[in-house]
């Protein structure tokens, strides 16, 4: 990977593949690096701050087509950029979850803490943002820690299923 010394990748957290591009999240610099398949830097999504169109931390990063969605729970908002680093949309996060998956047809949210029915559960929301499923966590898995890395919801295209990983257990729950 070729990137400038003035903006290094520090504490790499996620890598996403998009058509002919590779996206790399740098946790410490709060940046998403966009590379071509040969590792040449194309763009860097980095709008550090607390104002409109800006984010302080990347708590999660999603890729759908040529759009990158960044969650910043510190500011309780999400931002959507295209791969040319243009801000497409900014909005308030509906759920401040410990882990999430945002898809075109549905979303998954895992709550580590909370009150009432949201405590220690996974919820599924459909296209209209309606809750259409609760999955209580198995007893003993309540202490999943919040990290934005390989822990969390992962999609397995071979099984057409999701799995949820955590550093605190060897068990891997599988969901259709």
N, C-alpha and C positions, 0 to 999 in steps of 0.2 A: 504494500500500500504506500502510495506516495502522497504525503501531506506536508505542509510547511512547518518548520520548527517553531514559528511564531504562534501556531495554534495546534498543539499536539493532541493526540488521542490519549487521554489519561483515564485509567480505570474503565476499560471497555466493558459495556454492559450487554448490549444486544447487537445482533447482526441480522438484517433482513435482506432478502433477495427480491428484486423487482425487475422483471423482464431482462433488460440488459444492464442493470445497475445493482450495486451493493451498497446498502446503508449500514453505517456503523455509528452506534451511540457512544459518545464519550461522556461518562458520568461527571467527572470533575470539571470539565469545561462547559457543561450544559450545551452540547452541540451534537448535531447529526451530520455526519460526513457522507456525502454522496459520491461514490466512485463508479467508474465504468467497470466492465468485467475484467479488464486488464490491470485494475488497481490504480488507475489515474484519477486524481481528484477532479470532480466536476463542479461541485458546489458544497457549501457548508450552511446548514440551517442553524443559525445562532442569533437569537434576538434577546440577549440577556437584559433583564430589567423587570419592572413591575407594572409598566404601563400597557396601553393597548398594543396588541400584537407582540408582546414580549412575554418571556417566561424566565423564572429563576432556576428551577430544577426540572429535570425530566423524570417524572415518576413512572411513565410508561410511554411506549412508542408503538404505533400500529401502522401498517402499510396496507392500503387497498388500491390496487391499480397503480396510478402515478401520484397518489396523494399520501402524505405522511400526517398522521394525527398524533399530537403530543399532549400528554396529560401533565398538568402542573397542579398538584393538589395543594401546594403551598398557597397558590393564588386562586384555587378552586375553579380552574378553567381549563379548557382544551383549545388547541389551535390546530388548524389544518393548513398545511403548506403543499404546494406542488413541488416537483423535483427541481424546478428552476428557482426555488426559494421564495416564491411569491405567496403571501398570506391569502388564503382562500376564504377561511371562516374562523371565527373565534366565538366561543360561547361558554356558558357556565356548566360545570360538571353536574349532571343529575345525581350521580352517586359518588360519594367519596369512599371507595372501597379499597381494601388492602390489596386485592388483585382483580384485574378485570380483563376481559376480552371484548373488543368492539368489532362486530361483524356487520355485513350488509343486511342480513335478515334477522339477526338477534344479537344480544349481548349477554355476557356472564359477569357476575360480580360476586366476589367472596369477601365476607365481612368477618374479620377476626374478633373485633369487639363490637359493642353496640348494646342496644336495649331491645327487649321484646322479641318479636319473631325474627329480626335481622341478626340477632346475636349468634355467632358461630354458624352462619348459613351461607349457602350459595344461592343466588337468585338468577333467574333467566328472564330477560325482557325481550318482547317481540318488537316488530317494526314500529308499532305505534307507542313504544315505550311503556307498554303495560306489563306488569309482572305476570308471567304465565307459568311460574314454577319455583318452588322452594326445595332445596335439598339440604337437610340438616347435616352438619359435619359429624363424622363418626366420633364417639367419645374417645378422648385421648389425642385428638388432632386439633384441639382448641388453641394450642399455642403456636400455630404456624406463624412465623415471623414475616414482616413485610420487607421484601427486597425486590428491586427491579433488576432482575437478571434471569438466569435460566429457571428460577423458581416461579411458579405461577401457572396460569393456563397455557397449555401448548396444544396446537392442533396437529393431529396425526392424519395426514391425507390418505394413507394406506388403509386405515381402519375407519375413516370418516368419523373420528371420535376426538374428544378432548381429554386431556389428562391434567391433573393438578399435582405439581411437585412441590416439595418443601425440604429444607435442610434438616428438619427435625424428625424425619421419619424415613424409613425405607419403603413404606407403602406408597403406591402411586394409584390414586383413584382414577378410574376410567369412566367417562360419561359419553353417551350417544347424544 
